[in-house]
Amino acid sequence: MKSLIGLIVWLLCSATLAAAETSISATLSESVTDVDHPVQLELKIENARVVRPPTISADGLSINFAGTSSRTQILNFQASSITTFTYIVTPTRAGDFEIPAIEVAAAGKVYRTSSLVLKVVHLNDNNAAKPSPNSDKPYFAELVVPKESAYVGEQIPIELRFYFNQRMQYQPYPQGQYPLIDGEGFVTKKYPEPTEKQLETNGRVYHVVVYKTGLTGVKPGKLELRSATQSFLISMPFGMRNAPGFIDPTEAFQQQVIDIKTNGALIEIKPLPTAGRPANFSGPVGDFTLTTSAQPTKARTGDPVNMKVEIKGLGNFDRVEAPILTNIDGWHAYQPSEDLQTLDDLGLSAVKTFSYPLVASKPLNSLPTVEFSYFDPNAEKYVTLKSSPANIEIEGDRLPDAAASPVNSDASPAPKSMPPPTLDVLDIRTSSPVPATFLPLLQQPGFWTIQAIPAGALMFLGLGLLVRNATMASQTRRALAHEKRLLWKRVQASNNRPEVLQAAVRLLELSPRRQMRGPTIRTQSLNEAITEEALPEELRAEVRELLKVKELTIYGRVGSETLTEPERSRIKALLNRWKATA
Amino acid sequence: MIWIRHFLAVAGYFAFAVPFSLGGTTWEAANQAYQNGRYEEAKVNYLQLVRVGQYSADLFYNLGNVWFKLGDQGRAILNYERALLLEPGLDEAGSNLRTVLKIVGNDDQPTFRDRIGAYADYFPLAASIAFWTFAFSFFLASQVHERSNLFWRRLCIGAGFIFVSSAGASLWIGSGAKDANRALIIDSAADLKYGPAISARTVESLQIGQPVHLISERGDWTFCRASTGNLGWILTRKAERIIP
């Protein structure tokens, strides 16, 4: 039984795991570093079983495998597993390095990550890694700026490092407070959560809290960063008298809030050159690549095609705007949607994707091309990237339409004879609007009010029927009582014998002894009453005698025509007894 | 007593006359602005009508057109859906909705339940008519003892069957498309996350125009169920309720 349950659970898990889609991704802990500081590369593989970490190599970088971690979770009945391979990337020299796409084989398929860019800089005079003046202090801070000069709009990754003696306890005060940089003429990116690590400086090991951000000069000239300050709540042993590494359990701690200031730095912010500036330059500064793709690759005229333009690299992605489409003859392009996927903590390295909805108005075999311009601060010149016209198969008839493309219509004017078609909507309605409500019908009071009409009608009908039945029943009763009264009068007053006999028999008929049950309820006939067992024998004989006399008198003309009083008395007595036994 | 009569007359005027006259002028002004290509002005006027609660299928249809012209396909889809909710037979709204969904690349077919949900109000109506037909024909069948009795009996059985079916369907669908917690994705890059944080893992990416069922809100995040059945968190501003 247990093995059966186990088998079912295993089958369920396998089924859900099999349903999940496999994906892999690679990220760097930092996209900019200096020669002395290694960075971490994480390769994440989702929903696939990979045991051996792939070998990764890149020119100018030493990449060593550091460890594996894996995690499995089931959420919403959807199982997923993540295997993470961690590598340490150590730069061997300064420069821009590309870690090529990493290939991983899983379940008979080969998956590829996107390539990564790592910028390695030399520490310069702005770098305050000069610990000698601080070496005796229990805490100090430094501002690490990797460049002495930059262009307006260029993002400079900076680090604010706060060093603490190993025996100290510390935390930012108040919690969630980030360092303030003293200076003007720059903007910074939002700080990610600080990282903590141990660093050896001047022969001593310190706990270091590292805040990273990206700094951008907004105007040309000398940019002076006077200092950066952060408050910490620290707990420090009185006197810090013991040798480092020695813990005295009797030692008392003092707690205080301190402001720790970093050193300053000077950066020369250069203006972007005006010479050679492309007309479509919107302000991106950095190093970018451009790729395009379309889905589907085969369609008919009038069908939407989604063209994706990916801009990837290192730079100020907030200034990367939708690239201009060129060669759009025969295409109608709509406003693109955009999506930004950051590849590091700061968002300096990222991929920005623009999705252009396109509609072809005639048979075509190539997509529009894309142009994107940026300023490369390393090459110190403007670069314009152009995509090659990707192949696509558009079949069908030429569509008649005269509207102009709403996107980049000035980039490539369409032929005047046949402007590109547009998917437009039908015109508005101008007739007087009919008020309506979003309330569900069952919650509308009107619905329930209307139900009262048929309910009332039905009640009225039922009531009417009741009254009619009651009226009819009382009429019958009244008529019967009236007839009985007349017959009694005849029995009591008439001397005509046949008439009295007939009235007596009729009175017997109108006074049924009981009602008969059958398919319908009906009144008992006189013959049935006579044959009834419960009727006294003497009475039965007298009734039969009466019937016989009546038939002889009326049909046989036997006997006198005049009723005698004794006979009347007998008849009356019979009728009373009949009534009494009913 | 005279002042009470005056007060009631003035209150009645403001309660009935002012909203309608305001609605009339704004409606015409909005239509005029749209036809002259002043879409921003038309949008403001249409939204004013929505704010005062003068809902109509035509109003939401026109508002959908304005959002489309302003390049906001998500809100265009939302308003076409609203127009169809108020008037399921509005062909123009259906046609424009299909066009915009095509443009945004949303080719998800609605589920059977969603399709029926658009007609959720018709089921209680059918159940109500069938119930009363059943009741009256039952009454007549019990009273008439002639040849027509067979007709009333058959009508009674037929109406009873329709009543049970319609009432069952109505219970199954509930409020249908008029569910107050039904919303549409109106913005691109709307990811359904495992937790209420940007850094949380993505369950699935939701397309513009995709319906979601809102469950609860926490800060800027809303816990919801996607049309695929997946549960997760989305940024509240990425989705808007269909019932305004």
Contacts between the chains, C-beta under 8 A, distances in Angstrom:
chain1	res1	chain2	res2	distance
A	75	B	194	6.3
A	75	B	203	7.8
A	76	B	203	7.5
A	76	B	229	7.8
A	76	B	230	5.8
A	76	B	231	5.2
A	76	B	232	7.9
A	78	B	203	7.9
A	78	B	230	7.4
A	304	B	102	5.3
A	304	B	103	6.1
A	304	B	105	6.0
A	306	B	105	5.2
A	334	B	71	8.0
A	334	B	103	5.9
A	335	B	71	4.8
A	337	B	188	3.7
A	337	B	189	7.1
A	338	B	188	7.6
A	338	B	189	7.7
A	339	B	188	7.0
A	339	B	189	4.6
A	355	B	105	7.9
A	355	B	188	7.6
A	357	B	103	5.1
A	357	B	104	6.8
A	357	B	105	6.5
A	359	B	103	7.9
A	406	B	71	7.5
A	423	B	99	5.5
A	423	B	102	6.6
A	423	B	103	5.6
A	424	B	99	7.5
A	425	B	64	7.7
A	425	B	65	5.4
A	425	B	68	5.2
A	425	B	76	7.7
A	425	B	95	8.0
A	425	B	96	4.2
A	425	B	99	5.8
A	425	B	100	7.1
A	426	B	65	7.9
A	426	B	92	4.7
A	426	B	95	5.9
A	426	B	96	5.6
A	427	B	65	7.6
A	428	B	31	6.1
A	428	B	34	5.5
A	428	B	35	7.5
A	428	B	61	7.2
A	428	B	62	4.3
A	428	B	65	5.3
A	429	B	58	4.5
A	429	B	61	5.9
A	429	B	62	6.3
A	429	B	92	6.9
A	430	B	31	5.0
A	431	B	58	6.9
A	432	B	27	7.8
A	433	B	27	6.6
A	433	B	54	7.4
A	433	B	56	3.4
A	433	B	57	7.5
A	433	B	58	4.2
A	433	B	59	5.4
A	434	B	56	5.7
A	434	B	57	7.3
A	434	B	58	7.4
A	435	B	54	6.7
A	435	B	55	6.9
A	435	B	56	5.7
A	436	B	55	5.6
A	436	B	56	5.3
A	436	B	57	6.0
A	436	B	86	4.0
A	436	B	87	6.8
A	437	B	55	6.5
A	437	B	86	7.8
A	438	B	55	6.5
A	438	B	82	7.9
A	438	B	85	6.8
A	438	B	86	7.1
A	438	B	178	5.9
A	438	B	243	4.7
A	438	B	244	7.3
A	439	B	178	7.5
A	440	B	120	6.7
A	440	B	121	6.4
A	440	B	175	4.5
A	440	B	176	7.7
A	440	B	178	4.7
A	441	B	120	7.8
A	441	B	121	4.0
A	441	B	124	5.1
A	441	B	125	6.2
A	442	B	124	5.2
A	442	B	170	7.7
A	447	B	124	7.3
A	447	B	125	8.0
A	447	B	128	7.5
A	451	B	128	6.4
A	454	B	132	4.1
A	454	B	135	7.4
A	454	B	136	7.4
A	455	B	132	8.0
A	457	B	136	7.9
A	458	B	132	7.6
A	458	B	135	5.6
A	458	B	136	6.5
A	458	B	139	6.6
A	461	B	136	7.9
A	461	B	139	6.2
A	462	B	139	7.2
A	465	B	143	6.7
